Amino acid sequence: MARFDPIGSLKPHIRKLPPYEALEDLEDLAAAYGFEPEEILKLDGNENPYGPSPKALAALQSDYGADRYADAAQFRLRSAISGYVGVPAENIVAGAGSDELIDLIFRLWVSTDDTVVTSGPTFGMYAFDSGLNGSTLLDVPRLDDWSVDGEALLAAARDAKAVFLASPNNPTGNLLQPELLDALLETGALVVLDEAYIEFAGADSATVRSASEPALIVLRTFSKWGGIAGMRVGYATGVAESVDVMLRAKQPYNISAASQAAALASLEDLEVLNERARMLVTERDRLADAMRRSEYLEPFPSDGNFLLVRVRDGRSGHEASEALRQHGIFVRTYSAPRLADCFRISMGTPEQNERIVAAIAEIGASDG
Ligand SMILES: Cc1ncc(COP(=O)(O)O)c(C=O)c1O
């Protein structure tokens, strides 16, 4: 009798799935470059250098109920998020990071014969989950200033099931043009607006709008502003009907007891977290100025906790990144041709950024 063939029996679209390029491990990097892990500035994941808030850290050291399954209905967490974002709990569902919610949206609304639209360069999970779920991804490339090509996007959206856009966008840092959101909501497609970095932006969130707009789902996260990326807590907001199916379809215990405790405590530490976000915005603008003065680095304007930086002295983004690695500074580079001369750097603390400014000066001088 023929035996089961695990590869040959895969769904056809899974066989073609490209690997997701996950972040490199800090300990591995330290060992490879001859640093102690604590000497490394790992600025490739847009995490928060201040880490969890004091109350979140205390909650993680408390008896948060590791022996029991966490609340599947996420009742306390959704109520607390409701107080933070200003929409009722029935309009909120939490996920193991917004990553989980992106996949959930695909599984609920996007079939294998559907097209989804995005506008690159952008966050890789939209393409990854499109591949995982077997749909067709249509990329409408951003214009040279990284703004979304409105007309082309609207035309594509009219034939699509869903549109995924990040605002601020990762890695380009810019916000979506507000008038484009209005027009997109009229196309008949589901618009998923990913606001992972909205706490760093000089713009209002669309969360409140999503609670009464059936065509809109907004994604937000505790990973960036909240400093608990490793706990994996994100959330989606939308009309109650959409949120209800998401609550029914998610894995029942998708947010662990520890993660729920950390997120709840973070929401009791808003003053600290908001002050840290302000400091990161100040650092972002200060680092951008220092880069501009270097004359070989050109940061793009950013509304996130990171900068996309163009290298202007002929070196590739990868070569600049290698030079920074020799100083223990790890940034994100890209294989896409449009970003070949760029790297992305997440904001550090003022002290960390001093180290970056010194490294930038040295790297420029040694080659100049
Ligand atoms: C635009 C965007 N959305 C979502 C995420 C992932 O967030 P989470 O940690 O909540 O899964 C990221 C992380 O880099 C991101 O850049």
Ligand as a Chemical Component Dictionary entry (heavy atoms), coordinates in Angstrom:
data_LIG
# 
_chem_comp.id                   LIG 
_chem_comp.type                 NON-POLYMER 
_chem_comp.pdbx_formal_charge   0 
_chem_comp.three_letter_code    LIG 
# 
loop_
_chem_comp_atom.comp_id 
_chem_comp_atom.atom_id 
_chem_comp_atom.alt_atom_id 
_chem_comp_atom.type_symbol 
_chem_comp_atom.charge 
_chem_comp_atom.model_Cartn_x 
_chem_comp_atom.model_Cartn_y 
_chem_comp_atom.model_Cartn_z 
_chem_comp_atom.pdbx_ordinal 
LIG C1 C1 C 0 2.927 47.256 10.078 1  
LIG C2 C2 C 0 3.051 46.156 11.090 2  
LIG N1 N1 N 0 1.967 45.506 11.477 3  
LIG C3 C3 C 0 2.029 44.517 12.381 4  
LIG C4 C4 C 0 3.230 44.140 12.942 5  
LIG C5 C5 C 0 3.269 42.967 13.871 6  
LIG O1 O1 O 0 2.753 43.306 15.078 7  
LIG P1 P1 P 0 2.505 42.204 16.196 8  
LIG O2 O2 O 0 3.742 42.104 17.006 9  
LIG O3 O3 O 0 1.339 42.761 16.961 10 
LIG O4 O4 O 0 2.169 40.908 15.516 11 
LIG C6 C6 C 0 4.395 44.783 12.573 12 
LIG C7 C7 C 0 5.689 44.372 13.147 13 
LIG O5 O5 O 0 6.743 44.694 12.719 14 
LIG C8 C8 C 0 4.304 45.829 11.614 15 
LIG O6 O6 O 0 5.396 46.466 11.197 16 
# 
loop_
_chem_comp_bond.comp_id 
_chem_comp_bond.atom_id_1 
_chem_comp_bond.atom_id_2 
_chem_comp_bond.value_order 
_chem_comp_bond.pdbx_ordinal 
LIG C1 C2 SING 1  
LIG C2 N1 SING 2  
LIG C2 C8 DOUB 3  
LIG N1 C3 DOUB 4  
LIG C3 C4 SING 5  
LIG C4 C5 SING 6  
LIG C4 C6 DOUB 7  
LIG C5 O1 SING 8  
LIG O1 P1 SING 9  
LIG P1 O2 DOUB 10 
LIG P1 O3 SING 11 
LIG P1 O4 SING 12 
LIG C6 C7 SING 13 
LIG C6 C8 SING 14 
LIG C7 O5 DOUB 15 
LIG C8 O6 SING 16 
# 
